[in-house]
Amino acid sequence: MSETGNEHEALGQFEVERAADIAEEKDKAFSLTGGIEEEQKALAADAPAAAPAAAAPAAAAPAQERLSSLQKINKMTVGERIKLAFLGNKEERSILIRDGSRVVYSAVLASPKLSEQEVETIASLKNVQEQVLRELARNRKFVKSMVVVKNLVNNPRCPVDISLNFIKMLSPLDLKNLSMNKNVSEMLRKMAGKAYAEKNARK
């Protein structure tokens, strides 16, 4: 079966398994975690006004592409956004993972097109819903990667109970770094420090 065939098959399976959720959220309009205004300001900053005239089109291209994707997605139904999560490109998935609809961001995480690098990035995002990080953390395939685990525990957006579960997987150096990370909760820093001391004592 071709790669596209696999993606369509996965989409069909997802739609069957999540039919009740899709029906419940079918009329949910697109909303971006973190807000579209914030996104547009960030995009505007990506294309400096002071850039030389010859370089300006190239500098503005990624920002324009993202704005175009945002505008397209903003007009889509939940069903169309789920389809895009499975069949779309990396840029579109990076927007849809921040969709306010649970079934849409779940579709991104279920997409066969989702790369390991994208998962690593999602694990570090501070502008996604907590449930996105919970779903990611529950997926054994994703948390086989130590980069994903480290990104999760160092992400202040990640629920503390999830981070605490991963402490035992960290190396002494990772534990030491986590114990000094002022962006995460004090409880997590203390637990990381305790685990670091215990591992050092066993040497």
N, C-alpha and C positions, 0 to 999 in steps of 0.2 A: 504494500500500500504506500502511496506517495506521502510526502510530508504534509501536503495540504489535506490529503484524505484523512490522515491521523488527526489533524486539528479539527476537521469537521466531525469526525467520529467522537472526539473528546467533548466537543461542544454539544452534540446531541445527547451524550451520556449525562453531562452536567445539567442540561435542561430537563431531562427526565428526573434525575435525582433531586433537583432543587425546584421542582414544579410548584410546590406549595409556596415557597419563599418568593419565587418569581411572580406568582399570581398576587401575593400580598403586596409586593412593591412595584407592580407593573405601572402604576401611575405616578411614581416618585420622580420628581424633576431632578435634573442634574444639579448637584451642589458640591463645591470643591472644599475639602477640609483645608483650613488655612485661608480660604476666601479667594475669589477670582481677582479682586482689587489688588491684594497682596501679590498674587501671581503676576499680574500685569506690570506692577511696579518693578518686580524683579526682572521681568523680561525686558523692560525699557532700559534697565541698568546694564543689560548684556550688550546693548548696541550703543556705545558712547557717541554722543553728538559731535565730539571733537575729532572723530576719526577722519582721516583724509578722504576726499571725495571718491577716489578710486577704490579705497578699502571699505568704505561704508556699506555697499551692498552685501559684501561677503560677511561683514560683522553682524549685519542686521538679519541675515538669512535664518539662522537658528531660532532667533526670537520670533520672527515673523511666522515661521513654520509652526512654532508652538502655539502662538496666538490663533493661527488658522485652525489647528487641531482643537483648541479649546472652544472656538466658535462652532465648529462642526459638532463636537460632542455635546455642547450645550443644547442643541436642538434635537438630540436623539432620545428615544424612549429607553426604558430600562432594558427591554429585549434587544434593541439595537446596540446598546452599550455592552451587553454581555457578549454578543456576537463579535464586537470589535475587540473585546478583551482577549478572545481566543484567536482571532484572525488578523488583528491589526499589527502595527509596528511597535517598536520599543518606546517611541515618543508618546504614542497613544496609551500604552500600558502605564507609563509613568504618570499620566494624568488620571487614568481610571483607578489606579490604586488609591487615590485620594477622593474617590467618589463617595458621597454620603450614603449611597445604597450599599448595604451589606452584601447583597447577592452579586453586585457588580465587582466590588473589590475581591470577593471570593473567587469570581471568575478569572480575574487576573492571576491569582495565586494558583489556579488550576490549569492555566494555559500551558500547553506543551511548548509554546514558543518562548516562555519565560526562561531567560538564561541565568546561570549561576551568578554572573556579575550583577544582574538586575536584582536578584534576591539579596545579595550582599548590600546593595544600595538601599533597598526597602528596609532592611533590618536597622539601618542607621537613620532613617527618616524621622524627623521630629514633627512633621506636619501631616501625619496619618492618624487615623483613629486607633486607639489602643487595641481594639479587636483585630485589626490587621496584623499587629505584632503577635497577638495571641495565636491567631490561625497559623502564622508563619512558624512560630515556635512549636506548634503541635505536629508539624510535618517532619517526620523523621528524615526524609530525603534532604530537606533544607538544612537541618541542624547537624548533619554529618560534617558540614563545613565549619571549621573553627573560626573562619573569618566572620561567618554569619553569627555564631555564638558570641564572639567578642563584640561585634557591632550591636547586638541586642543588649548585652549586659551594660554596655557603656552608653546606651541610648536613654536619656532621662524620660522619654515617652514610654519606655517599656515597663509594664507592670512589675512591681517589686517581686511578687511571688514567682513570676517567670524567671527573672534574673537570678533569684536565689537558687532555683533548681539547676542553673547552669554553672554555679560557682565551682562545683567539684570537678568540672571539666577543664578549668583554666590552669595554665602553667603558673609557677611561682611568679614569674615576671608579669604576667597578665593580672594576677591577683594584686601584686604590689601597685601596678598602674591604676587598677580599679579602686583600690583603697585610697588613692589620692585624687580621684576624679570628683571634683566639687559639683559637677552637674548632676550626679546621681544622688539618691537618698542617703542620709546619714547611716541608716540601718544597713544598707548594702555595702557602704564603705567599711563599716565596722566588721561585717561578716567576711568581707574580702580580706581585711587585715588579719582577722583571726585565722582564716584558712591559710594565709601566707605564712604566718608564724608557725602553724602546725606542720606545714610541709617542710619548712626550714629545720624544724626540730627533729624531723625524721631522717635528715641527711646524715 
